[in-house]
Amino acid sequence: MKNNSLKGLIIALAFCLFSVSVYLLFLKKEDVFLLDNPTDSSIKVVLNNKKYLLGPGQTAKVSIQLGNNTISAKREDSVVLLKDTFFSIENNTRGLINPTLSNYYTFKRYYGYVKNRDSLYNSHQIDIEGKEYKGEIKKYNDLVLQGFSININQDYPKLKKKSDSLTGITKLFRKNQFVEYYETISE
């Protein structure tokens, strides 16, 4: 009798360990603020009196405080991008700070069953450098970007809970990331 109880306990613990591993490897998203430099030059940033040097295409995880924050930024050739700029954060769970005021795009990917999925994508379109892209795509070039589910350093989930209803997940992309991603899904 004791052996069966012990076997059951071991099986239950193994299943729990497996479930936690799947969550950590495939489903968990790290909610952080990123400081991003999508340009081809290095930039120096001072965010809330802390200095960062971001090389071309580099991203850094940063701590951001609720309420008022300050930022200054300049390129390696000393061109000032931002000088003592104040901004306010009301929700600091996930976001991106865009000191170069570059263009970013969000794309909403749909999961679940719907009869005519293509109509969701065909009903919205945007022009990026003379090329038309279909789907729920929005362009941003603000200092602080929020309101998306997946940041630029994360991928869409590999696994999604099966659902009879339609849900959408919005991901933030740098411009070049978005163009590359869109080409892979439209092939």
Helices and strands as residue ranges (DSSP letters): H 2-22, I 23-27, E 33-36, E 43-47, E 50-54, E 59-62, E 67-75, E 80-89, E 95-97, E 104-111, H 117-122, E 125-128, E 131-134, E 137-140, E 144-145, E 167-174, H 175-185
